[in-house]
C-alpha cells in the first residue's frame, strides 16, 4: 500500500495512528479485524517496523544500533548480521576497522545518509515485523544513495505488508494499491496506471515530477 498527497495532507498521521502515538477521537483503526485500542501497546508495536526520513541513530556501536530495533529481548549477533544482510549494509559494516563494534558517533555522524538509512532498515527488520512502515524513507537522499536504499527496501518488503509514504512517486509505482490523500480524506485509489489514466490529483502530481502528461 502507498499513501501519496501534498505536504500536510495527513499521510504521516495515518502511520502515527497505526502506531498509537495517539488515538482517534472518532472512528477506529483496525488490524486484521481487531481495533488497535483493544490491543496491548507492546503487542501491537511488536508487529510493526518503521523506517522514517531521518533515522535516530545513537552514539553506540553499529551492532547495538541495529539490536535496538527489538528491545524486548536479547538480540543475537547472528540476528543482527542477518538483518544487516537483508538491508544491504552487512558488507559495508564488516569493512569497518571494528566491524559491528564500530561506534557511529553522535546521531550516526560517521555514516553517509544512505548508510544511515540502511542501518535503520536493518534495525526495523531485526524484530522480523509483519508490517513495515516506510515514512518518506528515501526523500532526503541524493539519486545515487536513493537507488541503493531503494534496493534494500525492495528486498525488505518481500513477504510483508508494507505501507509506504512517498514524495517521489517513482518509488511506489509497483504498489498494489495507491491511496491519494487530500486534506485528510482519501480522494483516489488504484494502481499507478489506473490513477495516471484517471487524470485526477495523482496524474497532476505525477506530471509535476516529470511523468506522463
N, C-alpha and C positions, 0 to 999 in steps of 0.2 A: 504494500500500500504506500502511496506517496501523497503528501499534502503540499499544495503549492498555493501561492497567492502573494499579494503585495505585502510589504513590511507592515507589521502591526495588525494583520487581519485575523490573527488568532491561531496560527499554526502551532507555535510552541506551547500555547495554552492547552492544546489537546494532549500533548505529551505530559505536561505538568499535572493535568487532571488524572491521567492514567497512572502516574507515579504517586499520586495522592500527596503532592506538595501542598495542595489544598483541595477541599471537597466542593462539590456542586451545591448550590442553594436550591436549585430546581432541577428535576430530572435525575438521571442516574447514569453511571458508567458501568457497563457490564463486560466481563471477560468470561468467555465460554458459558454464557448464560447466568453468571453469578455477579451480583452487584459488588463492586470492589469495596464499598463501605462495610460489607459483611466479612471481608477477608482481613486477617491479621496483616498489619503493615509489612512486617518482616517476610511473611509468606508471599505476599504479592510481589514485593521487590526482588525476592529470590528468583523469580521467573523472568525478570527484566534485566537487560543490559543496555547501557546508553553510551553513545559517543556524541559529544557536543562540539560546537565550533571551536571553543577554547578549552582544551583539556586541563584539568587541575592536576599537575604533577608535583611531587614533593621532593624535598632535599634529602632523599633516601636513595638506595640502590635501585637499579633498573628492576631487578627481581622483586624487591619489596613493593615498588610502584605497581607492578602487574598483579602481585598477590593481593593487593589492597582491594581488588575487584570482588573478592569474596572474603569478608572479614568475619564470617560466621564459623569458620573452621581454619585449621592449618592447611594451607595450600602447599602441595609438594613441589619440589624443583622440577620434576617431570611434567607436572600440570602447567607450571609457568612456561616451560620451554615449548610445550605443545601449543599453548595459546599464542606464543610469540611466532611460532611457525605458521599458524593459521593467519596471523596478521602481517606476514611477510616482513618481519623485523628480526627474526632469530639470527640470520647470517650477519646482520649489522652488529647485533649485540655481542656475539662471540668474537667479533673482530676488535672489540674494545680491549684496552690493556687488562682490565679486571673482569671482562665479560659481564655476567649478570650481577656481579658485585660492584660495578662501576656506579659511583654517585652521579645523579643527574643534575645536582646543583639546585638552587632555589628556583621553583617554577619550571624546572626542566631546561634551564638555560644552556646546558651542554648539547642540546639537540636542535635540529632544524624543525621547522613547522611540520613537515611531512613525517619526520621521525617521531615527533611528539604524538601525532595522531595515530600512528601505528602502535605505539606503546599503549595509547588509550584504547585502541581496538582490542589489543591483547588483554588489557585489564577487563574490558567488558565481556570477553569470551571465556575468561578463566572460571567463571561460575557456570558455564555452559547454559546460557539463558535460552528459554524457548521463544522469547520475543526480544528482538533487537531494535532499539530506538536510535535513529540517526538524525540529530538535530543540526542541519547545515554543516555536516562533518567535514566537507571539503571547501566550503565557501571562502575561507581565509587563506587558501593555498595558491601558489603560482601554478601555472599549467602543468609543468613537469612533475611537481610534487603531487598535484591532484591526480594525475594518471596512476602513479604508484599507489597512492592511498585508495583510489577507487578500485584498483585490482584487489587490494586486501579486503575492502568492504564486500566486493562481489563474492569472494571466497567465504567471508564470514556469514553472509546471508544464506548460504546454502543450507537447506533443511530447517530453516527457522521462519517464523512470522517476522516480517520486517516492516516497520513504519518509518518512512523517510521524509524528512522535511528538507526541501531543496530550493535554493535560489536559482542554481544553474540547471535548467530543465534538461540539458543533455545527460545529466546523471541519473534521471529517473524514467527514461523513455521505455525501459523494459518492465516497468511496474505492472502488476496485474490490474490494479485499479488506481487511477489518479483522481484525488478529490481536490477541486478548486474552491478555495475559501475566500469570501469577500465579506468584510465587516462581521466576522464571527459566524457566517452562515455558509453552508456548502451550496454552491450555485451550479456546479457542473461535476459530473463524474463519468469516467470511462477510461479506455486505453489512450495512449498517446495519439495514435492515428485517428481514433474516434473524436477526440477533443479538438485536434487540429482541423479536421473536416467540418466540425460543427461551427467553426468560425466565431466562437464566443470569447470569453476573457482569456482562456488558456491559449487560444490561437493568437490573441493580441500579445500576450506575454512571450510566447514562442517567437513571434515575428520580431519583437524588440530585441531578442537575443540572437538575431541573425538567422532564424529558421525560415521555413517556407512561408511566403506571403499568401 
